[in-house]
Amino acid sequence: MNERLGVRRSLNSSIGAGWPFAVLLFVSPFPGAATLRLTCLAAAFIIAVARWRQLAPPPVPCRWAIALWAGVVIASLQFAVDPAYSLGEVRREVLYGLMAFVSFFAWTRDEQRLRLLCLAVLAGFAAISGSALLGSYLRNGDWPSDAYYGGVGAVSNYLVAVGPVLALTARLVGRGHSSKWWVSGAGLFLALTLLCAQRALWPAIGLQMTLVCVWFRQVQAVSIGPLRLTLALVILVTLMGGGMYVSNRYRTGGNPDSPSAIWTDLRPRVWQKVGEKILAHPLTGAGFGRGVLSKAYPALLPPGDTAFWYPHDGHAESRVFWHPHNLVLNYGISAGVPGMVAVLALFAALAWRFWQVALRGARLVRLSGLAGAAMVAGVFARNMSNDLFVSGGALLFWALTGMLFGYALRHGSTSGGHVADSAVRAGAG
């Protein structure tokens, strides 16, 4: 009883100081919550800085990769075609992102705080999934373009970011009833994934699930022989192929000649032209920001009357490729080849550091590392066919990265299989 009371008091204390962190995770995916997002970010950053010595965070991971990424992005301002626009994008994508990373890294010092933040992610997912599924039912499958939770592209990026964290949440709060949490959560996640009808979402989820299979094999958490591993991979490939097939049928309405069919996608042609422009100026770019393609090279944009068919709402809409629809190429247009190298190094460094954490230490530490590695890999893979690592999506990514590193690096060991003795267990605040 006394132990439960102590845990409850600790959780209440965490909630008192942690509301900006929890609310920020909850509202990050909502497009219309920019003001509230920034307010929570400022409050979280102030709390982290003011209590930095009390929180006593470990050394910040991936410092050189982060510094390279930020430095190259800032240097691209020298060649910006629209300096004011690019400066604003640097502030939103780099400054705010790193503020979130540092704040959550410092604050997430124990399991109670990790649980609180994971529950905030779960609450946001429940709000989005419940609203989207109910709205789809009422609108006969239509995903409204003005929904408060965003369009299908942004939500698909949100899913690959929070999916691994939701799995970690089931482990944290579902003890004794983990199977019920897994079944209900996985069913809701799958339903929302199918409703998004984003074909590029399935390879990203497939990559995340493959990492989980490899992790189980590496740490030998369960006995997985070659036959069981092969069977798991076959099931995984079948699930991913089936998901892509269903998504394609939904987008095209079963019409193989639909403008939304895979073989009529304009992306490969856009990528080729963007690549040519990058090679023409390999060391410089047009300035940072998703919109610099349309500012620097308007001739590359497809005709404005290019139509994409949306069978669920029954009419065609005009869409223009005003950005490259590829994360790496977008950095190439922004900052040349150095920008492409910097963003690749950033994601590789984060994924590798998380993977190291996932292979050592206590069970929850390893699961946190696995969730981080899967999140980084999924977000990167999803953004190979779009530029969604921006705004609230990027802020959520950095917050979750800081959260998972903040807990795992305090309680894990990268040199052995034991749990490190952390001084923060006795700290205040």
BELVENGI-V840970 format. One record per pair of residues at least 4 apart in sequence whose C-alpha atoms are under 8 Angstrom apart, sorted by sequence separation. I is the first residue (numbers start at 0). J is the second residue. D is the distance in Angstrom with one decimal. If there is no record, write none. Layout:
# BELVENGI-V840970
I J D
I J D
This chain:
# BELVENGI-V840970
0 4 6.2
1 5 6.1
2 6 6.3
3 7 6.1
4 8 6.2
5 9 6.1
6 10 6.1
7 11 6.1
8 12 6.1
9 13 6.2
10 14 6.1
11 15 6.2
12 16 6.7
13 17 5.5
14 18 5.8
17 21 6.3
18 22 5.9
19 23 5.9
20 24 6.4
21 25 6.3
22 26 6.1
23 27 5.8
32 36 5.9
33 37 6.2
34 38 6.2
35 39 6.1
36 40 6.1
37 41 6.0
38 42 6.3
39 43 6.0
40 44 6.0
41 45 6.2
42 46 6.2
43 47 6.2
44 48 6.1
45 49 5.9
46 50 6.1
47 51 5.6
50 54 5.9
51 55 6.0
61 65 6.2
62 66 6.0
63 67 6.0
64 68 6.2
65 69 6.1
66 70 5.8
67 71 6.0
68 72 6.2
69 73 6.1
70 74 6.0
71 75 6.2
72 76 7.3
75 79 6.5
81 85 6.3
82 86 5.9
83 87 6.3
84 88 6.4
85 89 6.2
86 90 6.3
87 91 6.3
88 92 5.8
89 93 5.2
90 94 4.9
91 95 5.4
92 96 5.7
93 97 6.0
94 98 6.1
95 99 6.2
96 100 6.2
97 101 6.1
98 102 6.0
99 103 6.1
100 104 5.9
101 105 6.1
102 106 6.2
103 107 5.9
104 108 8.0
108 112 6.8
109 113 6.3
110 114 5.9
111 115 6.2
112 116 6.3
113 117 6.1
114 118 6.1
115 119 6.4
116 120 6.4
117 121 6.2
118 122 6.1
119 123 6.3
120 124 6.2
121 125 6.1
122 126 6.2
123 127 6.3
124 128 5.9
125 129 5.7
126 130 6.0
127 131 5.9
128 132 6.0
129 133 6.0
130 134 5.8
131 135 5.9
132 136 6.2
133 137 6.3
134 138 6.0
135 139 5.8
136 140 6.0
138 142 7.8
142 146 7.8
145 149 7.0
146 150 7.0
149 153 6.1
150 154 6.3
151 155 5.9
152 156 6.5
153 157 6.2
154 158 6.1
155 159 6.7
156 160 6.4
157 161 6.1
158 162 5.5
159 163 7.4
160 164 7.7
161 165 6.0
162 166 6.5
163 167 6.4
164 168 6.1
165 169 6.3
166 170 6.7
167 171 6.4
168 172 6.1
169 173 5.0
170 174 6.4
173 177 4.6
176 180 6.6
177 181 6.0
178 182 6.1
179 183 6.1
180 184 5.8
181 185 5.7
182 186 6.0
183 187 6.3
184 188 6.1
185 189 6.0
186 190 6.1
187 191 6.3
188 192 6.1
189 193 6.2
190 194 6.2
191 195 6.2
192 196 6.8
193 197 7.8
197 201 7.6
198 202 7.9
199 203 6.9
200 204 6.3
201 205 5.9
202 206 6.1
203 207 6.4
204 208 6.2
205 209 6.1
206 210 6.3
207 211 6.5
208 212 6.4
209 213 6.2
210 214 6.0
211 215 6.3
212 216 6.3
213 217 6.0
214 218 6.1
215 219 5.5
216 220 7.5
219 223 7.4
223 227 5.8
224 228 6.1
225 229 6.0
226 230 6.2
227 231 6.1
228 232 6.3
229 233 6.2
230 234 6.2
231 235 6.1
232 236 6.1
233 237 6.1
234 238 6.1
235 239 6.2
236 240 6.0
237 241 6.0
238 242 6.1
239 243 6.2
240 244 6.2
241 245 6.2
242 246 6.1
243 247 6.0
244 248 6.2
245 249 6.2
246 250 6.2
247 251 6.0
248 252 5.4
249 253 7.1
251 255 7.1
256 260 6.8
259 263 6.7
260 264 6.7
265 269 6.3
266 270 6.0
267 271 6.2
268 272 6.5
269 273 6.1
270 274 5.9
271 275 6.4
272 276 6.5
273 277 6.3
274 278 6.2
275 279 6.2
276 280 6.6
277 281 5.4
280 284 7.0
287 291 7.0
290 294 6.7
291 295 5.8
292 296 5.5
293 297 4.7
296 300 7.7
301 305 7.1
309 313 6.3
310 314 6.9
320 324 7.6
324 328 8.0
325 329 5.9
326 330 6.5
327 331 6.3
328 332 6.2
329 333 6.1
330 334 5.7
331 335 4.2
334 338 4.6
335 339 6.7
336 340 6.2
337 341 6.0
338 342 6.3
339 343 6.2
340 344 6.0
341 345 6.1
342 346 6.4
343 347 6.0
344 348 5.9
345 349 6.3
346 350 6.0
347 351 6.0
348 352 6.1
349 353 6.2
350 354 6.1
351 355 6.2
352 356 6.5
353 357 6.2
354 358 6.6
355 359 7.0
356 360 7.4
360 364 6.1
361 365 6.2
362 366 6.2
363 367 6.1
364 368 6.3
365 369 6.1
366 370 6.1
367 371 6.2
368 372 6.2
369 373 6.1
370 374 6.0
371 375 6.2
372 376 6.1
373 377 5.9
374 378 6.1
375 379 6.1
376 380 6.1
377 381 6.0
378 382 6.2
379 383 6.6
381 385 7.1
382 386 5.6
388 392 5.8
389 393 4.7
390 394 6.3
391 395 6.0
392 396 6.2
393 397 6.3
394 398 6.1
395 399 6.1
396 400 6.1
397 401 6.1
398 402 6.1
399 403 6.1
400 404 6.1
401 405 5.7
402 406 6.5
403 407 6.0
404 408 5.6
405 409 6.5
406 410 6.4
407 411 5.4
408 412 7.3
412 416 6.7
422 426 6.9
423 427 8.0
27 32 7.3
51 56 7.3
88 93 7.8
89 94 6.6
90 95 6.3
91 96 7.2
107 112 5.6
108 113 7.7
135 140 4.4
144 149 7.3
145 150 7.6
149 154 6.4
168 173 7.6
169 174 7.8
192 197 7.7
215 220 5.6
216 221 7.7
223 228 6.1
248 253 4.9
252 257 8.0
255 260 6.5
258 263 5.9
259 264 6.8
286 291 6.7
291 296 8.0
292 297 7.0
308 313 7.9
309 314 6.2
323 328 6.5
324 329 7.4
330 335 6.9
331 336 5.5
333 338 7.0
334 339 7.5
359 364 7.8
360 365 6.2
382 387 6.2
387 392 6.7
388 393 4.9
389 394 7.6
412 417 6.5
26 32 6.4
76 82 6.3
79 85 6.7
106 112 7.9
107 113 5.9
134 140 8.0
135 141 5.3
144 150 5.8
148 154 7.5
215 221 6.5
216 222 7.9
247 253 7.9
248 254 7.8
251 257 5.6
258 264 7.6
285 291 6.3
293 299 7.8
308 314 6.5
309 315 6.2
323 329 5.7
331 337 7.5
359 365 6.2
382 388 7.0
387 393 7.7
411 417 7.4
412 418 6.0
47 54 7.9
134 141 7.7
135 142 6.1
143 150 7.6
170 177 6.7
173 180 6.1
216 223 6.3
251 258 7.7
277 284 7.5
285 292 7.8
293 300 7.0
308 315 4.7
309 316 7.8
322 329 7.3
331 338 5.5
357 364 6.9
358 365 6.0
411 418 5.2
412 419 5.7
134 142 7.4
142 150 7.5
169 177 6.4
192 200 7.8
215 223 7.6
251 259 5.7
307 315 5.8
308 316 6.8
330 338 5.1
331 339 5.2
356 364 7.1
357 365 3.9
410 418 5.8
411 419 5.6
26 35 7.7
27 36 6.3
76 85 6.6
142 151 7.5
250 259 6.4
251 260 6.1
306 315 6.0
307 316 5.9
330 339 5.4
356 365 5.9
357 366 6.2
410 419 5.4
26 36 6.6
76 86 7.0
250 260 7.7
285 295 6.3
306 316 5.5
307 317 6.6
357 367 6.9
358 368 8.0
378 388 7.8
409 419 7.3
410 420 7.1
131 142 7.3
169 180 5.9
306 317 4.7
307 318 7.0
327 338 8.0
328 339 6.9
356 367 8.0
357 368 4.2
410 421 6.5
23 35 7.9
169 181 6.6
305 317 5.7
306 318 6.3
327 339 5.3
330 342 7.3
356 368 5.0
357 369 5.0
409 421 6.2
23 36 5.7
247 260 7.1
304 317 5.8
305 318 6.4
355 368 7.5
356 369 7.7
247 261 7.7
303 317 6.5
304 318 7.7
305 319 7.2
354 368 6.0
166 181 7.5
303 318 6.8
327 342 6.9
353 368 4.7
354 369 6.3
23 39 5.6
73 89 7.0
212 228 7.4
303 319 5.9
327 343 7.4
353 369 6.6
22 39 6.9
23 40 6.7
72 89 7.2
302 319 7.2
354 371 7.9
301 319 6.3
353 371 5.7
354 372 5.7
20 39 6.8
165 184 7.9
212 231 7.8
300 319 6.7
301 320 6.6
353 372 5.1
19 39 4.7
20 40 7.5
300 320 5.9
19 40 7.0
127 148 6.0
300 321 6.3
350 371 7.2
351 372 7.2
350 372 4.7
19 42 6.1
20 43 5.9
209 232 7.5
349 372 7.5
350 373 7.8
19 43 5.5
69 93 6.6
350 375 5.8
17 43 7.9
162 188 7.8
209 235 7.9
273 299 7.8
349 375 7.1
350 376 6.7
208 235 7.6
272 299 6.9
293 321 5.2
371 399 8.0
292 321 6.3
293 322 6.7
346 375 6.6
371 400 6.5
158 188 7.9
205 235 6.9
269 299 7.3
292 322 5.5
346 376 7.7
205 236 7.5
269 300 7.9
290 321 6.5
291 322 7.4
292 323 7.1
290 322 5.8
371 403 6.4
289 322 5.9
346 379 7.2
370 403 7.9
371 404 7.9
158 192 7.6
205 239 6.2
204 239 8.0
368 403 7.0
367 403 5.8
368 404 7.6
155 192 7.1
202 239 6.7
367 404 7.9
201 239 5.5
201 240 7.9
367 406 7.9
368 407 6.7
155 195 6.6
289 329 6.6
292 332 6.8
367 407 6.3
120 161 7.2
154 195 7.5
159 200 7.8
201 242 6.5
291 332 7.5
155 197 7.0
201 243 6.3
291 333 6.9
364 406 7.5
365 407 7.6
152 195 7.7
287 330 7.5
364 407 4.9
120 164 7.7
121 165 6.4
151 195 5.2
156 200 7.9
159 203 7.2
198 242 7.7
199 243 7.9
59 104 8.0
120 165 7.3
151 196 7.7
152 197 7.2
155 200 6.4
159 204 6.6
198 243 5.1
288 333 6.6
151 197 7.3
197 243 7.9
286 332 7.7
287 333 4.6
364 410 6.7
365 411 7.9
117 164 6.8
121 168 7.5
284 331 6.7
285 332 6.1
286 333 4.6
287 334 6.8
364 411 5.8
56 104 7.2
117 165 7.2
198 246 5.8
258 306 6.9
259 307 5.5
284 332 5.2
285 333 5.0
286 334 6.3
56 105 5.2
193 242 7.1
196 245 7.6
197 246 6.2
198 247 6.6
258 307 5.4
259 308 5.7
284 333 4.6
285 334 6.7
361 410 7.8
55 105 7.4
56 106 8.0
117 167 7.8
118 168 6.9
196 246 4.3
258 308 5.9
259 309 7.7
273 323 7.1
283 333 7.8
284 334 4.0
360 410 7.8
361 411 6.6
54 105 6.3
117 168 5.6
195 246 7.9
196 247 7.1
257 308 6.7
269 320 7.9
283 334 5.4
284 335 4.7
353 404 7.7
356 407 7.1
360 411 4.9
54 106 6.6
56 108 7.6
193 245 7.5
282 334 7.3
283 335 4.7
356 408 7.6
359 411 7.1
360 412 5.4
193 246 6.5
196 249 6.5
270 323 6.6
282 335 5.0
283 336 7.6
326 379 7.8
359 412 6.3
360 413 7.4
44 98 6.4
47 101 7.8
48 102 7.6
51 105 6.9
54 108 7.2
114 168 7.1
140 194 7.7
196 250 6.6
269 323 6.8
274 328 7.2
277 331 6.0
281 335 5.0
282 336 5.9
359 413 6.1
40 95 7.8
44 99 7.1
47 102 5.2
270 325 7.9
273 328 7.1
277 332 6.0
280 335 6.8
281 336 5.3
282 337 6.6
356 411 7.0
359 414 7.7
360 415 6.9
361 416 7.3
43 99 7.8
46 102 7.8
47 103 7.8
276 332 7.6
281 337 8.0
326 382 5.4
327 383 7.3
356 412 7.4
359 415 6.5
360 416 4.7
361 417 6.7
44 101 7.7
114 171 6.4
251 308 7.1
266 323 7.8
325 382 5.9
326 383 5.7
329 386 7.4
356 413 6.2
359 416 5.2
360 417 5.2
361 418 5.8
40 98 7.5
44 102 5.1
47 105 6.1
114 172 7.5
132 190 7.9
250 308 7.6
251 309 7.2
252 310 5.5
266 324 7.1
270 328 7.5
277 335 6.0
324 382 7.5
325 383 4.6
326 384 7.6
355 413 6.7
359 417 7.7
360 418 5.4
40 99 6.5
43 102 6.1
47 106 6.2
128 187 7.2
132 191 7.0
250 309 6.2
251 310 6.4
252 311 7.9
273 332 7.3
277 336 7.3
324 383 7.2
325 384 4.9
326 385 6.6
43 103 7.9
128 188 7.7
131 191 7.5
250 310 6.4
324 384 5.2
325 385 4.8
326 386 5.3
249 310 7.4
250 311 7.8
324 385 3.6
325 386 5.6
326 387 7.9
132 194 7.7
249 311 7.8
323 385 7.3
324 386 5.1
326 388 7.5
128 191 6.1
323 386 7.3
322 386 7.5
20 103 7.3
24 116 7.3
21 115 7.1
25 119 5.4
17 112 7.9
21 116 5.4
24 119 6.2
25 120 5.7
20 116 7.2
24 120 5.9
22 119 7.0
25 122 6.7
26 123 7.0
289 386 7.1
13 111 7.3
21 119 5.3
25 123 4.7
13 112 6.1
21 120 7.9
24 123 7.6
10 111 5.8
14 115 7.3
9 111 7.3
10 112 7.3
13 115 7.9
6 111 7.9
10 115 7.8
31 147 6.7
30 147 6.7
29 147 6.2
30 148 6.6
266 384 7.8
29 148 4.9
30 149 6.1
28 148 6.7
29 149 6.4
28 149 7.6
28 153 7.8
28 154 7.7
28 157 6.9
218 358 6.3
217 358 7.5
214 357 7.8
214 358 7.6
214 369 7.6
211 369 7.3
211 373 7.7
210 373 6.6
208 373 7.9
207 373 4.9
206 373 7.9
207 374 7.4
207 376 6.7
141 311 5.3
206 376 7.2
207 377 5.9
140 311 6.0
141 312 5.9
206 377 6.7
139 311 7.6
203 376 7.6
204 377 6.3
203 377 4.8
206 380 7.9
203 378 7.4
203 380 5.1
202 380 7.4
203 381 5.4
202 381 7.8
200 381 6.0
199 381 6.2
199 384 6.8
89 287 6.7
88 287 6.6
89 288 7.5
167 366 6.8
88 288 5.5
167 367 6.9
85 286 5.7
86 287 7.6
85 287 4.9
85 288 5.6
167 370 6.8
82 286 7.2
84 288 7.6
166 370 7.8
78 283 6.8
79 284 7.2
80 285 5.5
81 286 7.2
78 284 6.3
79 285 4.8
80 286 6.3
164 370 5.9
78 285 5.8
79 286 3.7
163 370 4.8
164 371 7.9
75 283 7.1
78 286 5.8
79 287 7.1
163 371 7.4
75 284 6.5
77 286 7.5
75 285 7.4
76 286 5.2
81 291 7.9
163 373 6.3
164 374 7.9
75 286 5.1
76 287 6.8
80 291 7.7
163 374 6.0
75 287 6.3
162 374 7.5
81 294 7.7
161 374 7.2
73 287 8.0
80 294 7.2
160 374 5.1
72 287 6.4
80 295 6.4
159 374 6.3
160 375 7.5
160 377 6.8
159 377 5.4
160 378 6.0
159 378 5.9
156 378 6.5
159 381 7.6
156 381 6.5
156 382 7.8
156 387 6.6
153 387 6.4
152 387 7.5
157 392 6.6
160 395 8.0
156 392 7.2
160 396 6.6
153 392 7.4
75 333 6.8
75 334 5.2
74 334 8.0
72 333 7.9
72 334 6.7
71 334 7.0
71 337 6.8
72 338 6.9
71 338 6.1
68 338 7.4
71 341 7.0
68 341 4.8
67 341 6.1
68 342 6.0
68 344 7.9
64 341 7.3
68 345 6.5
64 344 6.1
65 345 6.1
64 345 5.1
61 345 7.9
64 348 6.5
61 348 6.1
61 349 6.5
113 402 7.1
113 403 7.9
61 352 7.4
60 352 7.6
113 406 6.9
99 394 6.7
103 398 5.8
107 402 5.6
102 398 7.8
103 399 7.6
104 400 7.8
105 401 7.8
106 402 7.8
107 403 7.8
110 406 7.3
92 389 6.2
96 393 6.6
100 397 4.9
104 401 4.1
108 405 6.1
109 406 6.0
92 390 6.4
96 394 5.1
99 397 6.0
100 398 5.0
103 401 4.9
104 402 5.2
107 405 5.2
108 406 5.2
91 390 6.6
95 394 7.0
99 398 5.0
100 399 7.7
102 401 7.3
103 402 4.9
104 403 7.5
106 405 7.2
107 406 5.5
97 397 6.9
100 400 6.5
101 401 6.3
104 404 6.2
105 405 6.1
92 393 6.7
96 397 5.6
100 401 4.5
104 405 4.1
108 409 6.8
92 394 7.4
96 398 7.5
99 401 7.3
100 402 7.6
103 405 6.9
104 406 7.6
108 423 6.9
109 424 7.6
60 404 7.8
57 405 7.8
56 405 7.2
57 408 6.8
57 409 6.4
56 409 7.3
33 391 7.8
30 391 7.1
29 391 7.3
28 391 5.4
27 391 4.9
28 392 6.1
27 392 6.9
27 394 6.9
28 395 7.3
27 395 5.8
55 423 6.7
54 423 6.6
24 395 6.4
54 426 6.9
53 426 6.2
54 427 7.6
24 398 7.4
53 427 6.4
54 428 7.2
53 428 6.8
50 428 7.3
